[in-house]
C-alpha cells in the first residue's frame, strides 16, 4: 500500500494481523481504538483526500466492501444494525493526536441493543421555502 503521507493506515497495512479484507483497491482493518466490538475501517490502498477524487471503480469497491463487512458483522457478531460513516481530509487522530489521517476511509460500526454509540445531530426544521429552494438547487446540474 502506497500513500503520499505517512499515516496510521500505512502502519496498519504493514501489520497483517489487523487486516480482515484485502482487495484490488481496498483494505479493511479492525480498529485498534474501537467505538464498539467489530468496529472496522475500510480504506482505499491509494491515498485520496476526498470522495470526489476517488475513481468510480475504487469508490464502488470501497462501499461494496463496507456493505459486505457490515452484513458479516450483523450475522457473525449478532449486531442489530450497522452504521457506516465516511471520513475524509486532514485531521488529527485521538487519543494522542500523533497520527494524521489525510485520506478518505469508511467506518463500519456494528450496532447493538445497548451499545454506547451516541450520534448527536442538531436538527433544524426547514420552512417550505427552504425545502423548495434546496430541492431546486440540488435536483439539477
FILUM-130634 format. One record per residue (C-alpha): residue number from 1; residue in one letter; x, y, z. Coordinates in pm, whole numbers, plus 50000, padded with zeros to 5 digits. Layout:
N
{NUM "a" {X Y Z}}
...
//
This chain:
141
{1 "x" {50000 50000 50000}}
{2 "x" {50146 50333 49898}}
{3 "x" {50033 50658 50047}}
{4 "x" {50167 51003 49981}}
{5 "x" {50164 51085 50353}}
{6 "x" {50284 50854 50628}}
{7 "x" {49980 50784 50837}}
{8 "x" {49812 50536 51063}}
{9 "x" {49674 50321 50780}}
{10 "x" {50019 50267 50633}}
{11 "x" {50141 50138 50969}}
{12 "x" {49839 49911 50995}}
{13 "x" {49892 49778 50642}}
{14 "x" {50233 49658 50750}}
{15 "x" {50066 49464 51037}}
{16 "x" {49885 49184 50852}}
{17 "x" {49720 49066 51177}}
{18 "x" {49491 49371 51165}}
{19 "x" {49360 49311 50810}}
{20 "x" {49017 49149 50768}}
{21 "x" {48986 49204 50393}}
{22 "x" {49216 49298 50107}}
{23 "x" {49100 49353 49752}}
{24 "x" {49237 49514 49438}}
{25 "x" {49184 49874 49555}}
{26 "x" {49072 49848 49918}}
{27 "x" {49188 49709 50250}}
{28 "x" {48984 49675 50572}}
{29 "x" {49118 49672 50926}}
{30 "x" {48997 49600 51275}}
{31 "x" {49007 49931 51462}}
{32 "x" {49256 49930 51749}}
{33 "x" {49070 50206 51930}}
{34 "x" {48719 50080 51868}}
{35 "x" {48388 50250 51929}}
{36 "x" {48220 49910 51956}}
{37 "x" {48306 49540 51910}}
{38 "x" {48356 49474 51539}}
{39 "x" {48446 49837 51451}}
{40 "x" {48621 49821 51112}}
{41 "x" {48786 50074 50883}}
{42 "x" {48770 50036 50506}}
{43 "x" {49042 50228 50324}}
{44 "x" {49148 50272 49961}}
{45 "x" {49504 50149 49906}}
{46 "x" {49583 50469 49720}}
{47 "x" {49573 50797 49910}}
{48 "x" {49269 51004 49810}}
{49 "x" {49185 51314 50011}}
{50 "x" {48820 51339 49908}}
{51 "x" {48542 51118 49774}}
{52 "x" {48542 51345 49469}}
{53 "x" {48896 51231 49385}}
{54 "x" {48821 50858 49403}}
{55 "x" {48775 50685 49065}}
{56 "x" {48440 50510 49024}}
{57 "x" {48593 50159 49028}}
{58 "x" {48767 50225 49360}}
{59 "x" {48464 50402 49509}}
{60 "x" {48241 50106 49418}}
{61 "x" {48480 49858 49580}}
{62 "x" {48512 50082 49888}}
{63 "x" {48137 50088 49950}}
{64 "x" {48074 49728 49837}}
{65 "x" {48333 49604 50087}}
{66 "x" {48183 49817 50366}}
{67 "x" {47839 49668 50298}}
{68 "x" {47979 49314 50278}}
{69 "x" {48161 49356 50610}}
{70 "x" {47854 49515 50768}}
{71 "x" {47646 49213 50666}}
{72 "x" {47916 48981 50802}}
{73 "x" {47921 49171 51134}}
{74 "x" {47544 49154 51165}}
{75 "x" {47550 48779 51109}}
{76 "x" {47863 48676 51300}}
{77 "x" {47853 48928 51585}}
{78 "x" {47474 48927 51624}}
{79 "x" {47458 49301 51569}}
{80 "x" {47111 49453 51550}}
{81 "x" {47209 49708 51286}}
{82 "x" {47506 49886 51137}}
{83 "x" {47630 50241 51090}}
{84 "x" {47864 50325 50801}}
{85 "x" {48028 50667 50806}}
{86 "x" {48280 50836 50578}}
{87 "x" {48572 51049 50690}}
{88 "x" {48796 51250 50463}}
{89 "x" {49051 51531 50461}}
{90 "x" {49318 51603 50722}}
{91 "x" {49251 51574 51092}}
{92 "x" {49435 51452 51399}}
{93 "x" {49355 51111 51538}}
{94 "x" {49278 51084 51908}}
{95 "x" {49367 50996 52178}}
{96 "x" {49728 51112 52141}}
{97 "x" {49697 51314 51817}}
{98 "x" {50026 51168 51693}}
{99 "x" {49886 51042 51362}}
{100 "x" {49733 51239 51080}}
{101 "x" {49477 51074 50856}}
{102 "x" {49470 51256 50526}}
{103 "x" {49273 51021 50308}}
{104 "x" {48919 50903 50276}}
{105 "x" {48807 50599 50473}}
{106 "x" {48487 50439 50594}}
{107 "x" {48399 50329 50946}}
{108 "x" {48176 50025 50986}}
{109 "x" {48016 50021 51331}}
{110 "x" {47801 49720 51415}}
{111 "x" {47516 49839 51636}}
{112 "x" {47391 49652 51940}}
{113 "x" {47083 49696 52156}}
{114 "x" {47269 49867 52439}}
{115 "x" {47584 49995 52272}}
{116 "x" {47731 50324 52382}}
{117 "x" {47743 50496 52042}}
{118 "x" {47584 50838 52058}}
{119 "x" {47515 51034 51742}}
{120 "x" {47421 51391 51811}}
{121 "x" {47283 51591 51523}}
{122 "x" {47145 51938 51571}}
{123 "x" {46834 51922 51358}}
{124 "x" {46660 52231 51228}}
{125 "x" {46307 52229 51088}}
{126 "x" {46315 52377 50740}}
{127 "x" {46044 52604 50609}}
{128 "x" {45855 52509 50294}}
{129 "x" {46054 52778 50109}}
{130 "x" {46387 52635 50232}}
{131 "x" {46282 52284 50126}}
{132 "x" {46177 52410 49783}}
{133 "x" {46497 52617 49740}}
{134 "x" {46711 52318 49834}}
{135 "x" {46516 52084 49602}}
{136 "x" {46554 52327 49311}}
{137 "x" {46927 52373 49369}}
{138 "x" {47007 52005 49409}}
{139 "x" {46770 51835 49163}}
{140 "x" {46950 51961 48852}}
{141 "x" {47309 52008 48737}}
//
